[in-house]
Amino acid sequence: MADRRLLMIPGPIEFEPDVLAAMGERTRSHLDPAFVEQFGSALERSRKVFLASSDSQPFVIAGSGTLAMDMAIANLVSEGDAALCVDTGYFSARMADILGRWGARVQSVGGRLGEAPSTDEIVAAIKAHRPKLVTVTHVDTSTGVRTDVESIARIAREHEALVVVDGVCSVGGEVLRQEAWGVDVALTASQKALGTPPGLAVLVASPRAMARAKSKKVASVYLDFAQWLPVMEAYEARKPFYFATPAVNLVAALDVSLGKLLAEGMEARFARHQQMADAFRAAWRAMELKLLPREGLAANTLSAVYYPEGVDLTFPARVQGVVLAGGLHPEARTKYFRVGHMGAVSPNDVVATVSAIERALGRRGEGVSAAHASLLAK
Ligand SMILES: *Cc1c(COP(=O)(O)O)cnc(C)c1O
């Protein structure tokens, strides 16, 4: 029988048939007018999905989310610059590593499992360390903790620091308003809530970030904004331009997927992610399963859930018909599992996933019932 397991991990996610069909089309020349249109359109749509200003600069580059992180930092940090990393887990730690490799003097704030540092702690850290750059992980996929990006961006601006948001597990699912919140670089990867197979890094940079980058010499050719800026500008003006071959089929698929996001509408999409997450949270409560994030910090794009007594890390493999993820944070890797709920996730997916988990635990349906009630209450 065909593999009909539902992919409910925090990326890659389930992709829509028309997005996958775009992947399978005949590969065009990167200079073909039809591709020029797709790339130009994908760039314009990226700006809209990020709710970024019309003078912000989108970049769509072949690579994963980690490349997007590396690229943002490479273009904004000079040797010896102070940088503050708001640490909510594994991916924040990766950002701190990248900052250090590009020569920043890195200070981290937070770092407690399942927690996010308070605004007071962040202000104190900024005053003590005087960073030129603050990085924050919107949703740390290792912990399911969501940070208050709006407040952190405001605090950073008040102290004249640029703000880089790792939105790999948020853009297209969690509320992120790049322009209104004053975020300088927001970045993500195609395979998470953008709903496109893995392989594209997507960044949107504010005019302030572009100005900072302009004054910098980047010690990498592929990561240098200056190499890619003429490419992005040309395609948006519907002209071809070669620097390095774009991932033609992936860009075509991204354009289809972003078109679907915008057709749903970003506000409707945020609301749907909230509803699906609420239904999952109702189920976890009814099943008396404890979440890894502290109350009030749980993301809408995934759940990180502790195994109940007597259940170990072999559990996700025993859940039938649904693919789940194990733990990732080094402090608790073997103690919890993760369920991704981003992208086209529907009420049916929620109920199917909760039901599969309950059956594997030998439960009788309290979770499904609670998820139902939550979905009906909307
Ligand atoms: C997935 C993820 C990354 C890394 O993305 P890759 O595409 O795996 O390189 C970085 N940050 C966050 C928050 C993520 O969820």
PDBQT file of the ligand as one rigid body, heavy atoms in Angstrom, charges set to zero:
ROOT
HETATM    1  C1  LIG A 401      14.310  24.355  10.955  1.00  0.00    +0.000 C 
HETATM    2  C2  LIG A 401      14.884  25.540  11.661  1.00  0.00    +0.000 A 
HETATM    3  C3  LIG A 401      16.156  26.049  11.364  1.00  0.00    +0.000 A 
HETATM    4  C4  LIG A 401      17.108  25.369  10.426  1.00  0.00    +0.000 C 
HETATM    5  O1  LIG A 401      16.602  25.265   9.157  1.00  0.00    +0.000 OA
HETATM    6  P1  LIG A 401      17.266  24.185   8.163  1.00  0.00    +0.000 P 
HETATM    7  O2  LIG A 401      16.436  24.373   6.929  1.00  0.00    +0.000 OA
HETATM    8  O3  LIG A 401      17.088  22.857   8.806  1.00  0.00    +0.000 OA
HETATM    9  O4  LIG A 401      18.682  24.565   7.976  1.00  0.00    +0.000 OA
HETATM   10  C5  LIG A 401      16.568  27.186  12.000  1.00  0.00    +0.000 A 
HETATM   11  N1  LIG A 401      15.801  27.802  12.897  1.00  0.00    +0.000 NA
HETATM   12  C6  LIG A 401      14.581  27.340  13.223  1.00  0.00    +0.000 A 
HETATM   13  C7  LIG A 401      13.774  28.086  14.221  1.00  0.00    +0.000 C 
HETATM   14  C8  LIG A 401      14.093  26.192  12.614  1.00  0.00    +0.000 A 
HETATM   15  O5  LIG A 401      12.878  25.740  12.941  1.00  0.00    +0.000 OA
ENDROOT
TORSDOF 0
